[in-house]
Amino acid sequence: MIRKYFFQLIFLYLFFSKEVFAAESGGMPQLDPEFWVSQIFWLTLVFGTLYIVLSKLILPKISANLELRKSQIQENIEAADKQRKDSELKLKEYDDIILKSKLESKNLFNEAREKTLKNINIKRDTLEKQIDEEIKKAETEIDQLRKGAPEKINRIAIETSSEILKNLIGTEINNSSISAIVNDLYKKNGGKYYGN
Amino acid sequence: MAANPMTQFEVYRIGPEIKIGAFDISFTNASLFMVVSSLAILVIFNLGAKKNSMLPGKIQLLAELSYTFISKMISDTAGSKAKPYFAFIFSLFMFVLFCNMFGMIPYTFTVTSHIIVTFVLAAFIFIGVTIIGFIKHGFGYLKLFVPSGVPIVLLPLIVVIEIISYLSRPISLSVRLFANMMAGHTMMKVFGGFVISLGIVGGWLPLTFSVALTGLEILVAFLQAYVFAILTCIYLNDALNLHH
């Protein structure tokens, strides 16, 4: 499209300005071989120089710069990587230490708890033993008391009844006969009052 | 001011006439702009290569970006075997690019708008690539003209076509660059002429076109340099890595 317009425009331009045809005697200057040799010569000279200077002096420098930067960046990346690994290792160590200390503290706590529990048990056992002993003692005492109680009561009954009889009759009555009666009564009804 | 859009392509002598034998090798405006372009390339890239800092400056960045750009272009199209030809393709690309770009400055001369210049470059590439091909592959390089997987009946025709297409490479390469540059500059000149001839009343439209065309032509200047370089890489690829 652009090409088409371009040729149309050139045509119109040339059509409207007639004097152009007069000026344009040789057509395209590019096809005029007058300076071809000169152009070839200078192109070879200039381009050759450009190529030699670029390839021998400038491009190696740019390449070296690029390589240097690349290697430097690589080095930096490696250093950063190493440091990251180091820090990760440190972090792991730290975690390990924390875990270990946690376990230790747990162990210590458990040990302490067991110890105290043991102590408490021992103390409780001894206390219980003591209490048992005391209870046994008290029970034997009570038993003894209980065993002694009917006799005492009988005796009191004999004494009181003798006293009462003495006061009632005014004469002294043989204790043995009273005691016989009391014992007789006790044997008959004793189970009812003492429960043994 | 010249009214003819073609006068901008005229070559004239600067300084005395220099002759070697029958040949006139006088310094001309074309030579001047070759020298100017080359000097600009050398100055820019020398500055870019001079000091090396971890964080490159503007010129250093420019030089290094161009370096990696062309190096990537070569390795993409011609593979790692083309590494020894990096400097040549770099110089070629930069030379064509700078000649094109200098041509975009008003009242300058566009070196690449001359068929003889582009043809010499293209012919040099063609001959060089052919020599490289024959050195690398011996007569096996002729297999380039015999594509694999073609029916025997078609083979004579295909071979003829391949040979013609191979031989027309320097012509197509040179004419592409030359015609693009000439067409672009002629068109800009024509539009510039319209601005003058239509005057203050109607000149605004062609002026707008002219501005737009300048942008387009700068793009074309870069693009043609790129195409020139990449086609060289492709031809080089044919010579280095024979695929058929």
Boltz contact constraints between the chains, C-beta under 6 A:
constraints:
  - contact:
      token1: [A, 6]
      token2: [B, 187]
      max_distance: 6.0
  - contact:
      token1: [A, 9]
      token2: [B, 190]
      max_distance: 6.0
  - contact:
      token1: [A, 13]
      token2: [B, 190]
      max_distance: 6.0
  - contact:
      token1: [A, 20]
      token2: [B, 3]
      max_distance: 6.0
  - contact:
      token1: [A, 20]
      token2: [B, 4]
      max_distance: 6.0
  - contact:
      token1: [A, 23]
      token2: [B, 4]
      max_distance: 6.0
  - contact:
      token1: [A, 24]
      token2: [B, 4]
      max_distance: 6.0
  - contact:
      token1: [A, 29]
      token2: [B, 9]
      max_distance: 6.0
  - contact:
      token1: [A, 29]
      token2: [B, 10]
      max_distance: 6.0
  - contact:
      token1: [A, 30]
      token2: [B, 9]
      max_distance: 6.0
  - contact:
      token1: [A, 30]
      token2: [B, 114]
      max_distance: 6.0
  - contact:
      token1: [A, 30]
      token2: [B, 115]
      max_distance: 6.0
  - contact:
      token1: [A, 35]
      token2: [B, 11]
      max_distance: 6.0
  - contact:
      token1: [A, 35]
      token2: [B, 28]
      max_distance: 6.0
  - contact:
      token1: [A, 36]
      token2: [B, 116]
      max_distance: 6.0
  - contact:
      token1: [A, 37]
      token2: [B, 23]
      max_distance: 6.0
  - contact:
      token1: [A, 38]
      token2: [B, 24]
      max_distance: 6.0
  - contact:
      token1: [A, 38]
      token2: [B, 25]
      max_distance: 6.0
  - contact:
      token1: [A, 38]
      token2: [B, 26]
      max_distance: 6.0
  - contact:
      token1: [A, 38]
      token2: [B, 28]
      max_distance: 6.0
  - contact:
      token1: [A, 39]
      token2: [B, 30]
      max_distance: 6.0
  - contact:
      token1: [A, 39]
      token2: [B, 116]
      max_distance: 6.0
  - contact:
      token1: [A, 39]
      token2: [B, 117]
      max_distance: 6.0
  - contact:
      token1: [A, 40]
      token2: [B, 120]
      max_distance: 6.0
  - contact:
      token1: [A, 41]
      token2: [B, 25]
      max_distance: 6.0
  - contact:
      token1: [A, 42]
      token2: [B, 31]
      max_distance: 6.0
  - contact:
      token1: [A, 42]
      token2: [B, 34]
      max_distance: 6.0
  - contact:
      token1: [A, 43]
      token2: [B, 117]
      max_distance: 6.0
  - contact:
      token1: [A, 43]
      token2: [B, 120]
      max_distance: 6.0
  - contact:
      token1: [A, 46]
      token2: [B, 34]
      max_distance: 6.0
  - contact:
      token1: [A, 46]
      token2: [B, 35]
      max_distance: 6.0
  - contact:
      token1: [A, 46]
      token2: [B, 38]
      max_distance: 6.0
  - contact:
      token1: [A, 47]
      token2: [B, 95]
      max_distance: 6.0
  - contact:
      token1: [A, 50]
      token2: [B, 38]
      max_distance: 6.0
  - contact:
      token1: [A, 50]
      token2: [B, 91]
      max_distance: 6.0
  - contact:
      token1: [A, 51]
      token2: [B, 91]
      max_distance: 6.0
  - contact:
      token1: [A, 53]
      token2: [B, 42]
      max_distance: 6.0
  - contact:
      token1: [A, 54]
      token2: [B, 87]
      max_distance: 6.0
  - contact:
      token1: [A, 54]
      token2: [B, 91]
      max_distance: 6.0
  - contact:
      token1: [A, 55]
      token2: [B, 87]
      max_distance: 6.0
  - contact:
      token1: [A, 58]
      token2: [B, 45]
      max_distance: 6.0
  - contact:
      token1: [A, 58]
      token2: [B, 46]
      max_distance: 6.0
  - contact:
      token1: [A, 58]
      token2: [B, 49]
      max_distance: 6.0
  - contact:
      token1: [A, 59]
      token2: [B, 87]
      max_distance: 6.0
  - contact:
      token1: [A, 61]
      token2: [B, 49]
      max_distance: 6.0
  - contact:
      token1: [A, 62]
      token2: [B, 49]
      max_distance: 6.0
  - contact:
      token1: [A, 62]
      token2: [B, 63]
      max_distance: 6.0
  - contact:
      token1: [A, 62]
      token2: [B, 67]
      max_distance: 6.0
  - contact:
      token1: [A, 65]
      token2: [B, 52]
      max_distance: 6.0
  - contact:
      token1: [A, 66]
      token2: [B, 64]
      max_distance: 6.0
